[in-house]
Amino acid sequence: MLKLTMNYKIEIKDNIRYIIVPRLQELGLKHLFTTKDMDIGLTTNDSAEDVANNLKKILDFLEVDPKVFCSTQQTHSKNITLIENPNQGIEYEFGRYFPDSDGLITDKANIATITRFADCTPIVLFDINKKVFANIHSGWKGTLQRIGANGVDLMKESYGSNPKDIIAVIGPTIGNCDFEVDDDVADQFKDEFGYMSNIITKKDDIKSLIDLQTINKNILLESGLLIENIEVIDLSTVASDFLHSFRRDKGKFGLMGSVVVM
């Protein structure tokens, strides 16, 4: 173990760092967020073989041998897919994937799920009573569409979840001091979330700063989650040099993964 904070820790295996939330571990949900120590998307010089090896390392770290590894073909939407059996989705070299989907929900054991991010916001939801989890990619466009709330609604409608039983983790994302936007984007956030306090600040005459983590936290609170059940990993992907960042690294950026399996 390298670092211990209030709600997350960084563990190392074979010189690779992984971010985990002890509370989820204690509740029986296997999960992690990868770091810059590996790339799990074909974005840089990594080959398909490299990515496959990295995914194997992740499963070895989690000590799981799932029936299938399910991935999303992310489109910055609010679309979330329910996985009811391991044969769903489209087969590809790393398992199975779901087109036009930015999140996966299942109550099935031994189905590993992965969403990918560099500055976007990963969200994990876990109903501790119904044993249902969601693995969600919330880009800024998905945040505007309240994909986190969509995840909660689907858990309620499809599995009978009570929001008060849901534990949420909002993972590393571009920080509120790093997400600079022009007026066209700032205005969209003002239109949707202007009633929220301290989530949009003016940096100068041209740029505004948006606090995606707080917005997503408020979205989940509005969906009925208890504040004590929302864990926020306060790490900015831009400011943390051990995390991938599209905005910081530009053409050399890699992708991190939020991996969850029950």
N, C-alpha and C positions, 0 to 999 in steps of 0.2 A: 504494500500500500504506500502510495506516494503522498497523498494529500487527503486530509479529512476536514470536512466543513459540516455545517449544520445538517444538510440534507442530501449531500452526494459525496462520493469518494472516487478517487482515481486508482484503479488497480492495474498492475503490470503483469503481463505474462509474455515470456519470450521477447522482452524489450518492446512490447506494444502496449500502449496505454488505452484503457477503456474507462468510460464514466458510467457508474452505476448509482442507483438510489437504494440504500439499505432498507428503507421502509418497504419497497416493493419486493425485495428479496425475502424479507421476513414474512410477507403475505403470500409468498409462493409463486410470484410472477418472475420468470427469467427475462432479463432485459439488459440492454447496454446501449450506450452511444459511443460510436467509434471516434477516433481522433485523427490528427494529421499523420499518425504513424502508419496508416494504411489508406488506400483509396478503394472504394467499393463501387465506382462507376467508371465507365470507359471515357474519361474526360481528358486525361493527360497522356502519358506514354505507357500507361499500364495496359497489358494485353488481357484478353479474355482469360487466359490461364492465370495471370496475376490476380484478377478479380476472384476467380474461382478458388484460388488458394487462400485469399483473404477471407472469403466467406466460410471456408473450412476452419480457419483459425478462430473465427468468431464462435462457431458452434462448439469447437473444442474448449474455448474459454467458458462458455455457458454450460458445458458438460451435457449437451443434448444431442440426440440423433433423431431429428424430426422426420415425419413421413414426407414432408415437402417443404421447400423454401418459397414462400409467396412474396411477390414484389408488386409494386405499383408502377404504372406508366404515367407519371405525374404530368398534369396539364394546368396546374395552378387553379384548380376548380374547387368546388365544395363537395365533389362526388366521392362517396365512400362505398366500398363493396363489402357485402356480408359473405363470409366464407363458411359454407355449410358442409363441404366435403373436400378431401385433398385432391380431387380430380378437376376442380373448377379452374377457370382461367385458361391461358394459352401457354403451352409448353415451350420453353426456350432453354438455352444452355445452362442457366443458373437455377432452374426450377420451373415455376409457373408465374405468369404475370397477368395483371388485370389492366386492360387499356382504359384510358381516360378516367383514372381513379387516383385520388390523392389520400386515400386512407383505406384501411382494412379492419374489419371487425369479425371476431369469431368467439364462440364458446367451446371450440374443439381443442383438445390437447394435442400436443406433438405437431402442430402446424406453426412453423416459424414464419414470421412476417418481417418485412424490411421496408422502410421508407428512406429516401435519400435526401440529404440537405447539405448546403454549404453556408448560407446565411438565413435561410428560411427557418421557420419555427417547428420543431418536432413536438408533438403532443402525444402522451400515452394516457389512456383512460383504463381503469380496472375496477370492475364491480366486484367487490370482495365477497358478496353473498351469492350472486348468480354465476360467478366465475366467467365473466365475459370481459374481453379487453379490446381496445381500439388502438391502432397505431396510425397516427395521422401526420401528414405533411401540410403545414399551414404557411404557404408563402404569403407575401403581403396581399396578393389578390385573393387568396383563400381566406385570409383574415378578414378582408372586407366583406366576404360572403359568409363569414361566421361558420367556417367548417367545423370548429370545435363544438359549437352548439348543435350542428347537424349530427356529429358523432354521438352526443348525449341523447338526442332525440331518437336516433336509430336504436340505441341500446334500450331505451324505454319502450319503443314501439315493438321491437322484434324479440326482446328477451325479458321484458318486464322489469328492467332495472329501475331502481329508485336512485335519483341523483345523489341523495345523501349517503349512499353506500359506495359511491364512485371516488376512487383516489385518482388524482390527476398529476402528471408530471409535465411541466413545460420545460423543454430542454434548451441547450445552448442555441443562441440565435444572434443575429446582428443586434448590437446593443443600442440603447436609446441615445447614446452619444455618437453613434456611428451611422445610423440609418438616416442619411440626409436625402431629402426629396425636394423636387421643385413644386411650384404651386399647383400644377395639375394633379399630382398625387396627393399632396397635402389637402387639397379641397375635397377629394373623395373621402379621406379619413374624417375631415370635419363634418361632411354631410352625414356620414354613418355613425360616427362616434363622438361628435362634438359635445354631447352631454356629459361625457366622461371627463374627469379632472386630470390635468397634468399628463396627458398622453401625447399632446402635440405642442411643441415649443418652437418659437421662431429663432433660428440661429443668426440670420442676417436678413438683408433685404431680398435675398434670392432663395435661400434654403430654409427648410423647416426640418425638425427632428421628430421622429415618430418612435414611440415606445411600444414595440410589438408584444413584448412579454406581458406588460400590464394590460394591454388591450385584450389579449387572449385570456388572461386571468379573469378579467371582468366579464368576458363573454361566458366563461364557465360558471362564475358566480351567478350570473343572470339565469343560467340554465338550471340552477338549484343545487350546485355543489357547495359543500361547506368550505369556508375559507381555510380551516385547519386541515382539509384534505387536498389542498392544492400545493404541490411542491414546485418551486421555481428555481431552476439551476441558473444562478446569476453569473453566467459566463457569456461574454460577447465573442462571437466567432471572429470578428474583425480584430479586436484588441488582444485576443488570446493566441499567441504564436504557435501553440500546439494544436490548434484547430484549423480546418480548412475554411477559407473565406473566398467567395466569388468576387466580392467587392474589393478586397485587399489584393488578392493574387491575380485577378483578371484572367488572362489566357492560360495561366499556369495553375488554375485552381483544380482541386480535387473534390471528391464527394465523401461525406461521412454518412454513416447509417444509424438509424434507430431500429434496433432489432428486438423483437418481443416474441416470446413463445411460452406457452403454459404447459 
